[in-house]
Amino acid sequence: MKVVVMGVAGSGKSTLGAAIARELGGRFIDADDLHPQENIEHMRSGQPLTDAMRWPWLDACGVQLRDSERIVLGCSALKLSYRDRLRTFAPTLRLIYPHVTETVIRERFKQRKGHFMPDTLIKSQFSTLEEPTVAENPVIAPATMSIEQAVVHVTAVLIAK
């Protein structure tokens, strides 16, 4: 099983992804850990990544998906083209989309400690976001769900497929 938890910064990709991986007996990888240092410094300075900066990072994420049997990857994958790039490595990947509003993200960023992405990039995250389509068959986990509820919901759907 190859799963990508996608969404804007602060949407809970890492927390939800790690919990899903534990529940399914898989490995969790945070795509933030695969960014080259220059990408991190670029974002830390308040600048959004360009597509040219994202492609090598997405390829590194794709290699992890391809080379792992049971994996949950927490990766923004904000555009359909980014998700399609990941699918070239893992055609059967399943998308999990923790759906949150910009208001919720702004509140979460106030509590966030030690992450390289500043709150000044929230607007660009939402501007870039192309929500997953019906054709992508995402499992949606609304922000109103607790992590525990979201894990139960997501794993039930994944196991049923």
C-alpha positions in Angstrom: 0.0 0.0 0.0 1.3 3.4 -1.0 -0.4 6.4 0.5 0.2 10.1 0.2 -1.3 12.5 2.8 -1.4 15.8 0.8 -2.3 19.3 1.6 -1.2 22.8 2.7 1.4 23.4 5.4 -0.1 22.9 8.8 -3.0 20.7 7.6 -1.8 17.8 9.7 0.0 15.7 7.0 2.7 14.6 9.4 0.6 13.9 12.4 -2.1 12.1 10.4 0.3 10.3 8.2 2.4 8.9 11.1 -0.7 7.7 12.8 -2.0 6.0 9.7 1.3 4.4 9.1 1.3 3.0 12.7 -2.2 1.7 12.2 -1.4 0.0 8.9 2.0 -1.3 10.0 3.7 0.8 7.4 6.6 3.3 7.2 6.0 7.0 7.5 8.2 9.5 5.7 7.8 13.3 6.0 8.6 14.8 2.6 9.9 17.9 4.3 12.9 15.7 5.3 13.6 15.2 1.6 13.9 18.8 0.6 17.4 20.0 -0.4 18.8 22.6 2.0 18.4 25.3 -0.7 14.6 24.7 -0.8 14.4 25.0 3.0 16.3 28.2 3.0 14.2 29.6 0.2 11.0 28.9 2.1 12.5 30.0 5.4 13.1 33.4 3.8 9.4 33.7 3.0 9.5 32.8 -0.6 7.4 30.0 -2.2 9.1 27.3 -4.1 9.0 27.4 -7.9 8.0 24.4 -9.9 11.6 24.0 -11.0 12.6 23.7 -7.4 9.9 21.2 -6.7 10.5 18.7 -9.4 13.7 17.2 -8.0 12.1 17.1 -4.5 9.0 15.3 -5.9 11.3 12.8 -7.7 13.0 12.1 -4.4 9.5 11.6 -2.8 8.6 9.3 -5.7 11.6 7.2 -5.3 10.6 6.6 -1.6 7.1 5.6 -2.8 8.4 3.3 -5.5 11.0 1.6 -3.2 8.8 1.0 -0.2 6.1 -1.7 0.1 4.0 -0.2 2.8 4.5 3.6 3.0 2.7 6.7 4.0 4.3 9.9 2.7 3.3 13.2 4.1 3.8 15.5 1.1 2.1 18.8 0.1 1.5 17.7 -3.5 -0.5 20.8 -3.9 -1.1 20.6 -7.7 -2.5 17.8 -9.8 0.7 17.9 -11.9 2.7 17.2 -8.7 0.5 14.3 -7.8 0.7 13.0 -11.4 4.5 13.1 -11.0 4.3 11.0 -7.9 2.1 8.6 -9.7 4.8 8.0 -12.3 6.7 6.3 -9.4 3.7 4.7 -7.7 0.7 4.4 -10.1 -1.6 2.9 -7.5 -1.0 5.5 -4.7 -3.9 6.5 -2.6 -4.5 10.1 -1.6 -5.5 11.3 1.8 -6.6 14.9 2.0 -7.0 16.6 5.4 -9.3 19.3 4.3 -8.8 22.5 6.3 -9.6 26.2 5.8 -7.1 29.1 5.7 -8.6 30.3 9.0 -7.8 27.0 10.7 -4.3 27.0 9.3 -3.6 30.5 10.5 -4.6 29.4 14.0 -2.4 26.3 13.8 0.6 28.3 12.7 0.3 30.3 15.9 0.9 27.1 17.9 3.6 25.7 15.5 7.1 25.6 16.8 10.4 24.9 15.1 9.2 24.5 11.5 11.0 26.3 8.7 7.9 27.5 6.9 6.8 31.0 8.0 3.1 32.0 8.2 3.7 34.5 5.4 3.6 31.5 3.0 0.1 30.4 4.0 -1.6 32.5 1.3 0.7 31.1 -1.4 0.0 27.5 -0.2 -3.8 28.1 -0.7 -3.2 29.9 -4.0 -1.2 26.9 -5.3 -3.6 24.3 -4.0 -5.6 22.3 -6.5 -7.9 20.2 -4.4 -7.9 16.5 -5.4 -10.5 15.6 -8.0 -13.1 12.9 -7.9 -11.0 11.0 -10.5 -8.1 10.9 -8.0 -10.4 9.1 -5.5 -9.1 10.9 -2.4 -10.1 10.0 1.1 -11.1 13.3 2.7 -10.5 13.9 6.4 -12.3 17.1 7.4 -10.5 19.3 9.9 -13.5 18.9 12.2 -12.3 15.3 12.9 -9.9 14.6 15.6 -6.7 12.7 14.6 -8.2 9.5 16.1 -11.4 9.9 14.2 -9.5 10.7 11.0 -7.3 7.6 11.4 -10.4 5.4 11.9 -12.1 6.9 8.9 -9.1 6.8 6.6 -8.0 3.3 7.5 -11.5 1.9 7.1 -11.7 3.3 3.6 -8.2 2.1 2.7 -8.7 -1.4 4.0 -12.1 -1.6 2.3 -10.6 -1.0 -1.2 
